[in-house]
């Protein structure tokens, strides 16, 4: 069979213009977080005998991040496995998807890395490799695969966006900013690079600059999938929360973060995270928990990924839903029965974190602090980004505050102030801690810092 090529120059076992266009929509849409990637389902339906089209459709369902994903992916995987005439690259991708659907992540990672070795411009394999190791908390692996791909893909803006986020997760912030800036110099529509740069600015305490940058970038967030839209707005919300602008954050929640795919894992996680952070900062979110919990209850129990599952638990406990105990029992089961490669994370990190979250929301701060003390040193192992996992560090801080452990509170907050010097919630919390520690001068200084930020951002 004659071969065609995708838009990155990778071989495809077809010269049919319509099929190649569908493949390109998936490749480009997936790398750019655009809704057109979902068109691969139509392409696969129109080409039931084409291996790559069906394998890509299966991969799309795996990204549902739910127990339903593998079930739906298998329909397309079987078609891909049965297809005749697949070339070597397509066969390799089908093998990768087979391992992924089976839950054999170590094998899937070996296969995706092998695809890159043979076809250096297969950025779908690179992106999926990054996605899987990100969920495993392995930031160096994210960087390693991106650096291997970079020489052959220097002309692709999304390559630099992938590099930027990998650098940032490895705490290589100058490299991350350089890579993100390079991507955005190539195209203003690179939401993953914008996202990586937001991470850098948040980590370095460049709150006002980050707020301006993401607000200016927001008009480019068109045609994107719900995760990318809501997640970039979530980042803008974090900047505004630090500025002491709760109404602006609630507006983001109501108008942007909780308006897309309310049944999708990442949209639900973003909603839980934003509401929780607002409350931890001392702001009222009204009755918004109820609607989020209704959606979370429908997926319970879901322990596909520990990072996601902890957010589901938080929302259910916070809303007082009986499904919270079902979710909690799923954590206990995973700690006993998860696959060998992931069981230690569930037992040593995710379960104590879940116990801490539950205890905190039920009003048992000392129990919460003790459980979270066991989890937080290795929290990176559950996946998620630094900024996302910070929610659980904030829960621990709230627990030790409620327990009256003021020395612990002061030490923790002053360390956080090194990268968020002017944050309003942070400095207000510091003022309270210093007051409890009978250090009135330091309490006044913290209040003054919060006041200066509020005056600076008034009317913004």
Helices and strands as residue ranges (DSSP letters): E 4-5, E 11-12, H 17-32, G 35-39, H 40-46, H 51-62, H 67-82, H 88-101, H 105-118, H 123-135, H 139-150, G 151-153, H 157-169, H 173-186, H 191-203, H 207-217, G 218-220, H 226-242, H 246-252, I 253-257, H 265-280, H 288-299, H 306-318, H 323-337, H 340-345, I 346-350, H 351-361, H 365-376, G 379-382, H 386-402, H 406-417, H 424-436, H 440-457
